[in-house]
């Protein structure tokens, strides 16, 4: 495969994962301000984007004491995937 195409694919995946991670962080922070109208409006926009991914982790990690720990695992999994993609990209560029 052409190195320019490979580079574009890896950079696009990395950028997507980083943007998605930021959206998840914003979604989590906004959940602390659910009574504010501005937060509710933003959450109603972000929820359809982030909740399908977060629901994967919520299905096997229930909230404990009213705190949703599944979001932490979801973020760690996303960061792990991003790191793996970056490492794969670096190894493809060096030839190892």
Biopython code that builds the backbone (N, CA, C, O; Angstrom):
import numpy as np
from Bio.PDB.StructureBuilder import StructureBuilder

atoms = [
    (1, "UNK", "N", (0.851, -1.180, 0.000)),
    (1, "UNK", "CA", (0.000, 0.000, 0.000)),
    (1, "UNK", "C", (0.894, 1.241, 0.000)),
    (1, "UNK", "O", (1.960, 1.263, 0.616)),
    (2, "UNK", "N", (0.449, 2.228, -0.679)),
    (2, "UNK", "CA", (1.189, 3.482, -0.785)),
    (2, "UNK", "C", (1.337, 4.109, 0.605)),
    (2, "UNK", "O", (0.387, 4.134, 1.388)),
    (3, "UNK", "N", (2.528, 4.609, 0.899)),
    (3, "UNK", "CA", (2.770, 5.181, 2.226)),
    (3, "UNK", "C", (1.943, 6.435, 2.481)),
    (3, "UNK", "O", (1.570, 6.704, 3.623)),
    (4, "UNK", "N", (1.654, 7.194, 1.450)),
    (4, "UNK", "CA", (0.832, 8.401, 1.633)),
    (4, "UNK", "C", (-0.591, 8.028, 2.031)),
    (4, "UNK", "O", (-1.195, 8.680, 2.883)),
    (5, "UNK", "N", (-1.124, 6.976, 1.410)),
    (5, "UNK", "CA", (-2.472, 6.517, 1.756)),
    (5, "UNK", "C", (-2.484, 5.932, 3.158)),
    (5, "UNK", "O", (-3.405, 6.187, 3.934)),
    (6, "UNK", "N", (-1.481, 5.161, 3.478)),
    (6, "UNK", "CA", (-1.369, 4.584, 4.818)),
    (6, "UNK", "C", (-1.291, 5.685, 5.870)),
    (6, "UNK", "O", (-1.966, 5.626, 6.898)),
    (7, "UNK", "N", (-0.476, 6.668, 5.608)),
    (7, "UNK", "CA", (-0.340, 7.789, 6.537)),
    (7, "UNK", "C", (-1.665, 8.521, 6.709)),
    (7, "UNK", "O", (-2.033, 8.878, 7.828)),
    (8, "UNK", "N", (-2.377, 8.745, 5.620)),
    (8, "UNK", "CA", (-3.667, 9.419, 5.685)),
    (8, "UNK", "C", (-4.681, 8.605, 6.492)),
    (8, "UNK", "O", (-5.428, 9.168, 7.293)),
    (9, "UNK", "N", (-4.712, 7.306, 6.290)),
    (9, "UNK", "CA", (-5.650, 6.450, 7.023)),
    (9, "UNK", "C", (-5.355, 6.482, 8.514)),
    (9, "UNK", "O", (-6.267, 6.664, 9.320)),
    (10, "UNK", "N", (-4.101, 6.307, 8.887)),
    (10, "UNK", "CA", (-3.735, 6.296, 10.305)),
    (10, "UNK", "C", (-3.970, 7.663, 10.959)),
    (10, "UNK", "O", (-4.461, 7.735, 12.086)),
    (11, "UNK", "N", (-3.629, 8.722, 10.272)),
    (11, "UNK", "CA", (-3.849, 10.057, 10.833)),
    (11, "UNK", "C", (-5.333, 10.368, 10.970)),
    (11, "UNK", "O", (-5.744, 11.008, 11.938)),
    (12, "UNK", "N", (-6.135, 9.927, 10.021)),
    (12, "UNK", "CA", (-7.577, 10.141, 10.102)),
    (12, "UNK", "C", (-8.180, 9.360, 11.262)),
    (12, "UNK", "O", (-8.995, 9.896, 12.013)),
    (13, "UNK", "N", (-7.784, 8.092, 11.416)),
    (13, "UNK", "CA", (-8.269, 7.297, 12.551)),
    (13, "UNK", "C", (-7.859, 7.902, 13.882)),
    (13, "UNK", "O", (-8.661, 7.971, 14.814)),
    (14, "UNK", "N", (-6.625, 8.333, 13.969)),
    (14, "UNK", "CA", (-6.128, 8.940, 15.203)),
    (14, "UNK", "C", (-6.882, 10.229, 15.524)),
    (14, "UNK", "O", (-7.256, 10.458, 16.674)),
    (15, "UNK", "N", (-7.104, 11.060, 14.526)),
    (15, "UNK", "CA", (-7.837, 12.313, 14.742)),
    (15, "UNK", "C", (-9.278, 12.033, 15.149)),
    (15, "UNK", "O", (-9.809, 12.690, 16.045)),
    (16, "UNK", "N", (-9.916, 11.058, 14.496)),
    (16, "UNK", "CA", (-11.287, 10.701, 14.851)),
    (16, "UNK", "C", (-11.374, 10.240, 16.304)),
    (16, "UNK", "O", (-12.259, 10.673, 17.042)),
    (17, "UNK", "N", (-10.462, 9.368, 16.712)),
    (17, "UNK", "CA", (-10.493, 8.868, 18.087)),
    (17, "UNK", "C", (-10.254, 9.983, 19.094)),
    (17, "UNK", "O", (-10.881, 10.005, 20.153)),
    (18, "UNK", "N", (-9.359, 10.905, 18.779)),
    (18, "UNK", "CA", (-9.105, 12.025, 19.686)),
    (18, "UNK", "C", (-10.316, 12.949, 19.794)),
    (18, "UNK", "O", (-10.657, 13.404, 20.885)),
    (19, "UNK", "N", (-10.955, 13.221, 18.677)),
    (19, "UNK", "CA", (-12.158, 14.069, 18.700)),
    (19, "UNK", "C", (-13.276, 13.368, 19.464)),
    (19, "UNK", "O", (-13.972, 13.997, 20.261)),
    (20, "UNK", "N", (-13.453, 12.071, 19.227)),
    (20, "UNK", "CA", (-14.491, 11.308, 19.921)),
    (20, "UNK", "C", (-14.224, 11.266, 21.423)),
    (20, "UNK", "O", (-15.159, 11.332, 22.222)),
    (21, "UNK", "N", (-12.976, 11.160, 21.804)),
    (21, "UNK", "CA", (-12.611, 11.180, 23.219)),
    (21, "UNK", "C", (-12.971, 12.519, 23.856)),
    (21, "UNK", "O", (-13.475, 12.552, 24.979)),
    (22, "UNK", "N", (-12.725, 13.597, 23.167)),
    (22, "UNK", "CA", (-13.094, 14.925, 23.672)),
    (22, "UNK", "C", (-14.616, 15.034, 23.809)),
    (22, "UNK", "O", (-15.109, 15.582, 24.794)),
    (23, "UNK", "N", (-15.357, 14.519, 22.834)),
    (23, "UNK", "CA", (-16.824, 14.555, 22.913)),
    (23, "UNK", "C", (-17.331, 13.754, 24.115)),
    (23, "UNK", "O", (-18.291, 14.157, 24.772)),
    (24, "UNK", "N", (-16.697, 12.638, 24.398)),
    (24, "UNK", "CA", (-17.094, 11.845, 25.568)),
    (24, "UNK", "C", (-16.808, 12.613, 26.853)),
    (24, "UNK", "O", (-17.639, 12.631, 27.761)),
    (25, "UNK", "N", (-15.646, 13.243, 26.938)),
    (25, "UNK", "CA", (-15.328, 14.057, 28.117)),
    (25, "UNK", "C", (-16.353, 15.180, 28.307)),
    (25, "UNK", "O", (-16.823, 15.417, 29.420)),
    (26, "UNK", "N", (-16.689, 15.858, 27.232)),
    (26, "UNK", "CA", (-17.670, 16.938, 27.319)),
    (26, "UNK", "C", (-19.014, 16.385, 27.765)),
    (26, "UNK", "O", (-19.686, 16.983, 28.605)),
    (27, "UNK", "N", (-19.410, 15.247, 27.207)),
    (27, "UNK", "CA", (-20.682, 14.617, 27.579)),
    (27, "UNK", "C", (-20.710, 14.274, 29.066)),
    (27, "UNK", "O", (-21.722, 14.486, 29.733)),
    (28, "UNK", "N", (-19.620, 13.753, 29.581)),
    (28, "UNK", "CA", (-19.544, 13.390, 30.995)),
    (28, "UNK", "C", (-19.602, 14.640, 31.871)),
    (28, "UNK", "O", (-20.313, 14.664, 32.875)),
    (29, "UNK", "N", (-18.866, 15.663, 31.496)),
    (29, "UNK", "CA", (-18.890, 16.903, 32.277)),
    (29, "UNK", "C", (-20.270, 17.555, 32.262)),
    (29, "UNK", "O", (-20.722, 18.081, 33.279)),
    (30, "UNK", "N", (-20.934, 17.520, 31.120)),
    (30, "UNK", "CA", (-22.270, 18.113, 31.026)),
    (30, "UNK", "C", (-23.299, 17.354, 31.866)),
    (30, "UNK", "O", (-24.298, 17.930, 32.297)),
    (31, "UNK", "N", (-23.058, 16.082, 32.095)),
    (31, "UNK", "CA", (-24.006, 15.309, 32.898)),
    (31, "UNK", "C", (-24.053, 15.799, 34.344)),
    (31, "UNK", "O", (-25.002, 15.497, 35.068)),
    (32, "UNK", "N", (-23.055, 16.540, 34.763)),
    (32, "UNK", "CA", (-23.042, 17.098, 36.124)),
    (32, "UNK", "C", (-23.950, 18.321, 36.227)),
    (32, "UNK", "O", (-24.304, 18.734, 37.331)),
    (33, "UNK", "N", (-24.327, 18.901, 35.096)),
    (33, "UNK", "CA", (-25.146, 20.119, 35.073)),
    (33, "UNK", "C", (-26.476, 19.884, 34.353)),
    (33, "UNK", "O", (-26.912, 20.729, 33.571)),
    (34, "UNK", "N", (-27.107, 18.776, 34.605)),
    (34, "UNK", "CA", (-28.314, 18.401, 33.875)),
    (34, "UNK", "C", (-29.465, 19.381, 34.064)),
    (34, "UNK", "O", (-30.333, 19.478, 33.197)),
    (35, "UNK", "N", (-29.492, 20.100, 35.164)),
    (35, "UNK", "CA", (-30.606, 21.020, 35.402)),
    (35, "UNK", "C", (-30.483, 22.325, 34.622)),
    (35, "UNK", "O", (-31.476, 23.025, 34.420)),
    (36, "UNK", "N", (-29.284, 22.652, 34.187)),
    (36, "UNK", "CA", (-29.083, 23.881, 33.404)),
    (36, "UNK", "C", (-29.572, 23.657, 31.973)),
    (36, "UNK", "O", (-29.274, 22.632, 31.361)),
    (37, "UNK", "N", (-30.309, 24.605, 31.459)),
    (37, "UNK", "CA", (-30.875, 24.447, 30.117)),
    (37, "UNK", "C", (-29.795, 24.349, 29.045)),
    (37, "UNK", "O", (-29.920, 23.559, 28.109)),
    (38, "UNK", "N", (-28.734, 25.147, 29.176)),
    (38, "UNK", "CA", (-27.665, 25.117, 28.181)),
    (38, "UNK", "C", (-26.975, 23.746, 28.164)),
    (38, "UNK", "O", (-26.592, 23.248, 27.105)),
    (39, "UNK", "N", (-26.824, 23.143, 29.355)),
    (39, "UNK", "CA", (-26.195, 21.822, 29.424)),
    (39, "UNK", "C", (-27.114, 20.761, 28.829)),
    (39, "UNK", "O", (-26.659, 19.844, 28.145)),
    (40, "UNK", "N", (-28.410, 20.896, 29.097)),
    (40, "UNK", "CA", (-29.377, 19.942, 28.552)),
    (40, "UNK", "C", (-29.384, 20.002, 27.026)),
    (40, "UNK", "O", (-29.435, 18.966, 26.363)),
    (41, "UNK", "N", (-29.334, 21.197, 26.475)),
    (41, "UNK", "CA", (-29.324, 21.347, 25.013)),
    (41, "UNK", "C", (-28.076, 20.714, 24.405)),
    (41, "UNK", "O", (-28.153, 20.038, 23.379)),
    (42, "UNK", "N", (-26.945, 20.932, 25.031)),
    (42, "UNK", "CA", (-25.701, 20.347, 24.523)),
    (42, "UNK", "C", (-25.717, 18.826, 24.672)),
    (42, "UNK", "O", (-25.264, 18.103, 23.784)),
    (43, "UNK", "N", (-26.252, 18.339, 25.819)),
    (43, "UNK", "CA", (-26.318, 16.895, 26.021)),
    (43, "UNK", "C", (-27.264, 16.234, 25.031)),
    (43, "UNK", "O", (-27.004, 15.119, 24.578)),
    (44, "UNK", "N", (-28.355, 16.905, 24.690)),
    (44, "UNK", "CA", (-29.282, 16.316, 23.729)),
    (44, "UNK", "C", (-28.635, 16.193, 22.344)),
    (44, "UNK", "O", (-29.035, 15.347, 21.544)),
    (45, "UNK", "N", (-27.642, 17.032, 22.065)),
    (45, "UNK", "CA", (-26.889, 16.914, 20.825)),
    (45, "UNK", "C", (-25.830, 15.804, 20.911)),
    (45, "UNK", "O", (-25.656, 15.034, 19.967)),
    (46, "UNK", "N", (-25.124, 15.727, 22.051)),
    (46, "UNK", "CA", (-24.022, 14.776, 22.198)),
    (46, "UNK", "C", (-24.465, 13.347, 22.519)),
    (46, "UNK", "O", (-23.785, 12.391, 22.144)),
    (47, "UNK", "N", (-25.581, 13.195, 23.200)),
    (47, "UNK", "CA", (-26.016, 11.865, 23.628)),
    (47, "UNK", "C", (-26.151, 10.862, 22.488)),
    (47, "UNK", "O", (-25.656, 9.743, 22.621)),
    (48, "UNK", "N", (-26.798, 11.206, 21.371)),
    (48, "UNK", "CA", (-26.886, 10.219, 20.280)),
    (48, "UNK", "C", (-25.532, 9.846, 19.677)),
    (48, "UNK", "O", (-25.392, 8.787, 19.066)),
    (49, "UNK", "N", (-24.551, 10.708, 19.848)),
    (49, "UNK", "CA", (-23.222, 10.455, 19.299)),
    (49, "UNK", "C", (-22.392, 9.584, 20.240)),
    (49, "UNK", "O", (-21.703, 8.668, 19.790)),
    (50, "UNK", "N", (-22.452, 9.861, 21.537)),
    (50, "UNK", "CA", (-21.577, 9.185, 22.494)),
    (50, "UNK", "C", (-22.221, 8.025, 23.233)),
    (50, "UNK", "O", (-21.528, 7.078, 23.607)),
    (51, "UNK", "N", (-23.528, 8.075, 23.453)),
    (51, "UNK", "CA", (-24.175, 7.042, 24.262)),
    (51, "UNK", "C", (-24.113, 5.631, 23.686)),
    (51, "UNK", "O", (-24.003, 4.685, 24.466)),
    (52, "UNK", "N", (-24.178, 5.430, 22.364)),
    (52, "UNK", "CA", (-24.037, 4.051, 21.875)),
    (52, "UNK", "C", (-22.721, 3.404, 22.304)),
    (52, "UNK", "O", (-22.697, 2.226, 22.660)),
    (53, "UNK", "N", (-21.645, 4.156, 22.273)),
    (53, "UNK", "CA", (-20.352, 3.625, 22.727)),
    (53, "UNK", "C", (-20.345, 3.435, 24.236)),
    (53, "UNK", "O", (-19.902, 2.396, 24.725)),
    (54, "UNK", "N", (-20.825, 4.420, 24.976)),
    (54, "UNK", "CA", (-20.839, 4.312, 26.434)),
    (54, "UNK", "C", (-21.766, 3.198, 26.912)),
    (54, "UNK", "O", (-21.492, 2.569, 27.934)),
    (55, "UNK", "N", (-22.853, 2.944, 26.194)),
    (55, "UNK", "CA", (-23.792, 1.893, 26.589)),
    (55, "UNK", "C", (-23.184, 0.502, 26.522)),
    (55, "UNK", "O", (-23.620, -0.401, 27.235)),
    (56, "UNK", "N", (-22.192, 0.325, 25.680)),
    (56, "UNK", "CA", (-21.488, -0.960, 25.632)),
    (56, "UNK", "C", (-20.898, -1.262, 27.003)),
    (56, "UNK", "O", (-20.989, -2.393, 27.482)),
    (57, "UNK", "N", (-20.302, -0.275, 27.631)),
    (57, "UNK", "CA", (-19.663, -0.472, 28.928)),
    (57, "UNK", "C", (-20.676, -0.430, 30.069)),
    (57, "UNK", "O", (-20.487, -1.085, 31.094)),
    (58, "UNK", "N", (-21.737, 0.330, 29.895)),
    (58, "UNK", "CA", (-22.793, 0.396, 30.913)),
    (58, "UNK", "C", (-23.526, -0.931, 31.040)),
    (58, "UNK", "O", (-24.093, -1.226, 32.092)),
    (59, "UNK", "N", (-23.521, -1.731, 29.983)),
    (59, "UNK", "CA", (-24.256, -2.994, 30.005)),
    (59, "UNK", "C", (-23.636, -4.003, 30.969)),
    (59, "UNK", "O", (-24.338, -4.882, 31.470)),
    (60, "UNK", "N", (-22.337, -3.895, 31.237)),
    (60, "UNK", "CA", (-21.737, -4.838, 32.182)),
    (60, "UNK", "C", (-21.097, -4.175, 33.400)),
    (60, "UNK", "O", (-20.544, -4.872, 34.252)),
    (61, "UNK", "N", (-21.159, -2.860, 33.503)),
    (61, "UNK", "CA", (-20.699, -2.157, 34.707)),
    (61, "UNK", "C", (-21.824, -1.223, 35.146)),
    (61, "UNK", "O", (-21.938, -0.105, 34.643)),
    (62, "UNK", "N", (-22.655, -1.680, 36.084)),
    (62, "UNK", "CA", (-23.757, -0.813, 36.527)),
    (62, "UNK", "C", (-23.242, 0.343, 37.382)),
    (62, "UNK", "O", (-22.159, 0.248, 37.959)),
    (63, "UNK", "N", (-24.002, 1.429, 37.469)),
    (63, "UNK", "CA", (-23.606, 2.545, 38.346)),
    (63, "UNK", "C", (-23.529, 2.089, 39.800)),
    (63, "UNK", "O", (-24.407, 1.372, 40.281)),
    (64, "UNK", "N", (-22.498, 2.499, 40.478)),
    (64, "UNK", "CA", (-22.312, 2.145, 41.885)),
    (64, "UNK", "C", (-22.453, 3.403, 42.720)),
    (64, "UNK", "O", (-21.663, 4.337, 42.585)),
    (65, "UNK", "N", (-23.446, 3.428, 43.571)),
    (65, "UNK", "CA", (-23.667, 4.598, 44.417)),
    (65, "UNK", "C", (-24.013, 5.842, 43.625)),
    (65, "UNK", "O", (-23.699, 6.953, 44.052)),
    (66, "UNK", "N", (-24.652, 5.677, 42.483)),
    (66, "UNK", "CA", (-25.026, 6.819, 41.660)),
    (66, "UNK", "C", (-23.909, 7.342, 40.774)),
    (66, "UNK", "O", (-24.091, 8.338, 40.074)),
    (67, "UNK", "N", (-22.760, 6.688, 40.792)),
    (67, "UNK", "CA", (-21.619, 7.117, 39.972)),
    (67, "UNK", "C", (-21.424, 6.104, 38.848)),
    (67, "UNK", "O", (-21.365, 4.898, 39.087)),
    (68, "UNK", "N", (-21.326, 6.605, 37.633)),
    (68, "UNK", "CA", (-21.179, 5.751, 36.457)),
    (68, "UNK", "C", (-19.697, 5.534, 36.169)),
    (68, "UNK", "O", (-19.050, 6.362, 35.527)),
    (69, "UNK", "N", (-19.166, 4.405, 36.656)),
    (69, "UNK", "CA", (-17.757, 4.088, 36.449)),
    (69, "UNK", "C", (-17.491, 3.515, 35.057)),
    (69, "UNK", "O", (-16.335, 3.391, 34.652)),
    (70, "UNK", "N", (-18.536, 3.169, 34.334)),
    (70, "UNK", "CA", (-18.344, 2.600, 33.000)),
    (70, "UNK", "C", (-17.690, 3.616, 32.061)),
    (70, "UNK", "O", (-16.983, 3.232, 31.129)),
    (71, "UNK", "N", (-17.922, 4.907, 32.303)),
    (71, "UNK", "CA", (-17.315, 5.932, 31.456)),
    (71, "UNK", "C", (-15.793, 5.916, 31.561)),
    (71, "UNK", "O", (-15.093, 6.172, 30.581)),
    (72, "UNK", "N", (-15.289, 5.617, 32.744)),
    (72, "UNK", "CA", (-13.834, 5.546, 32.921)),
    (72, "UNK", "C", (-13.263, 4.417, 32.075)),
    (72, "UNK", "O", (-12.257, 4.590, 31.388)),
    (73, "UNK", "N", (-13.916, 3.254, 32.131)),
    (73, "UNK", "CA", (-13.459, 2.120, 31.333)),
    (73, "UNK", "C", (-13.585, 2.412, 29.837)),
    (73, "UNK", "O", (-12.721, 2.023, 29.051)),
    (74, "UNK", "N", (-14.646, 3.086, 29.453)),
    (74, "UNK", "CA", (-14.838, 3.445, 28.045)),
    (74, "UNK", "C", (-13.725, 4.369, 27.560)),
    (74, "UNK", "O", (-13.217, 4.208, 26.450)),
    (75, "UNK", "N", (-13.353, 5.330, 28.390)),
    (75, "UNK", "CA", (-12.276, 6.260, 28.027)),
    (75, "UNK", "C", (-10.945, 5.524, 27.946)),
    (75, "UNK", "O", (-10.167, 5.749, 27.019)),
    (76, "UNK", "N", (-10.678, 4.647, 28.909)),
    (76, "UNK", "CA", (-9.429, 3.883, 28.885)),
    (76, "UNK", "C", (-9.347, 2.992, 27.650)),
    (76, "UNK", "O", (-8.284, 2.872, 27.041)),
    (77, "UNK", "N", (-10.459, 2.370, 27.280)),
    (77, "UNK", "CA", (-10.473, 1.522, 26.088)),
    (77, "UNK", "C", (-10.211, 2.342, 24.831)),
    (77, "UNK", "O", (-9.488, 1.904, 23.937)),
    (78, "UNK", "N", (-10.794, 3.521, 24.766)),
    (78, "UNK", "CA", (-10.585, 4.395, 23.612)),
    (78, "UNK", "C", (-9.137, 4.877, 23.543)),
    (78, "UNK", "O", (-8.551, 4.939, 22.462)),
    (79, "UNK", "N", (-8.567, 5.213, 24.685)),
    (79, "UNK", "CA", (-7.163, 5.627, 24.703)),
    (79, "UNK", "C", (-6.243, 4.475, 24.327)),
    (79, "UNK", "O", (-5.247, 4.679, 23.632)),
    (80, "UNK", "N", (-6.566, 3.259, 24.782)),
    (80, "UNK", "CA", (-5.772, 2.079, 24.427)),
    (80, "UNK", "C", (-5.818, 1.851, 22.919)),
    (80, "UNK", "O", (-4.788, 1.596, 22.295)),
    (81, "UNK", "N", (-7.005, 1.941, 22.336)),
    (81, "UNK", "CA", (-7.151, 1.763, 20.899)),
    (81, "UNK", "C", (-6.367, 2.828, 20.130)),
    (81, "UNK", "O", (-5.727, 2.525, 19.123)),
    (82, "UNK", "N", (-6.416, 4.059, 20.601)),
    (82, "UNK", "CA", (-5.676, 5.143, 19.963)),
    (82, "UNK", "C", (-4.172, 4.893, 20.024)),
    (82, "UNK", "O", (-3.456, 5.113, 19.047)),
    (83, "UNK", "N", (-3.706, 4.436, 21.170)),
    (83, "UNK", "CA", (-2.282, 4.121, 21.326)),
    (83, "UNK", "C", (-1.868, 2.976, 20.415)),
    (83, "UNK", "O", (-0.794, 3.010, 19.813)),
    (84, "UNK", "N", (-2.723, 1.961, 20.315)),
    (84, "UNK", "CA", (-2.409, 0.828, 19.447)),
    (84, "UNK", "C", (-2.333, 1.270, 17.978)),
    (84, "UNK", "O", (-1.453, 0.825, 17.241)),
    (85, "UNK", "N", (-3.240, 2.129, 17.562)),
    (85, "UNK", "CA", (-3.221, 2.625, 16.183)),
    (85, "UNK", "C", (-1.964, 3.456, 15.936)),
    (85, "UNK", "O", (-1.328, 3.329, 14.890)),
    (86, "UNK", "N", (-1.608, 4.301, 16.893)),
    (86, "UNK", "CA", (-0.388, 5.100, 16.752)),
    (86, "UNK", "C", (0.845, 4.216, 16.678)),
    (86, "UNK", "O", (1.736, 4.465, 15.866)),
    (87, "UNK", "N", (0.909, 3.187, 17.514)),
    (87, "UNK", "CA", (2.050, 2.267, 17.498)),
    (87, "UNK", "C", (2.115, 1.483, 16.189)),
    (87, "UNK", "O", (3.195, 1.264, 15.641)),
    (88, "UNK", "N", (0.954, 1.065, 15.697)),
    (88, "UNK", "CA", (0.902, 0.348, 14.424)),
    (88, "UNK", "C", (1.376, 1.246, 13.288)),
    (88, "UNK", "O", (2.091, 0.804, 12.389)),
    (89, "UNK", "N", (0.972, 2.501, 13.338)),
    (89, "UNK", "CA", (1.411, 3.464, 12.328)),
    (89, "UNK", "C", (2.924, 3.646, 12.381)),
    (89, "UNK", "O", (3.596, 3.617, 11.350)),
    (90, "UNK", "N", (3.447, 3.830, 13.570)),
    (90, "UNK", "CA", (4.889, 4.042, 13.715)),
    (90, "UNK", "C", (5.670, 2.818, 13.238)),
    (90, "UNK", "O", (6.710, 2.957, 12.595)),
    (91, "UNK", "N", (5.172, 1.626, 13.550)),
    (91, "UNK", "CA", (5.885, 0.425, 13.110)),
    (91, "UNK", "C", (5.780, 0.241, 11.600)),
    (91, "UNK", "O", (6.700, -0.301, 10.987)),
    (92, "UNK", "N", (4.686, 0.678, 10.988)),
    (92, "UNK", "CA", (4.574, 0.563, 9.530)),
    (92, "UNK", "C", (5.492, 1.561, 8.833)),
    (92, "UNK", "O", (5.959, 1.304, 7.723)),
    (93, "UNK", "N", (5.754, 2.694, 9.476)),
    (93, "UNK", "CA", (6.644, 3.694, 8.877)),
    (93, "UNK", "C", (8.117, 3.294, 9.004)),
    (93, "UNK", "O", (8.926, 3.626, 8.138)),
    (94, "UNK", "N", (8.463, 2.584, 10.077)),
    (94, "UNK", "CA", (9.861, 2.198, 10.250)),
    (94, "UNK", "C", (10.193, 0.867, 9.579)),
    (94, "UNK", "O", (11.365, 0.531, 9.409)),
    (95, "UNK", "N", (9.154, 0.106, 9.195)),
    (95, "UNK", "CA", (9.399, -1.143, 8.494)),
    (95, "UNK", "C", (9.530, -2.339, 9.417)),
    (95, "UNK", "O", (9.867, -3.426, 8.948)),
    (96, "UNK", "N", (9.282, -2.189, 10.693)),
    (96, "UNK", "CA", (9.379, -3.317, 11.625)),
    (96, "UNK", "C", (8.044, -3.947, 11.858)),
    (96, "UNK", "O", (7.939, -4.911, 12.616)),
]
sb = StructureBuilder()
sb.init_structure("model")
sb.init_model(0)
sb.init_chain("A")
sb.init_seg("    ")
for serial, (resi, resn, name, xyz) in enumerate(atoms, 1):
    if name == "N":
        sb.init_residue(resn, " ", resi, " ")
    sb.init_atom(name, np.array(xyz, "f"), 0.0, 1.0, " ", f" {name:<3s}", serial, name[0])
structure = sb.get_structure()
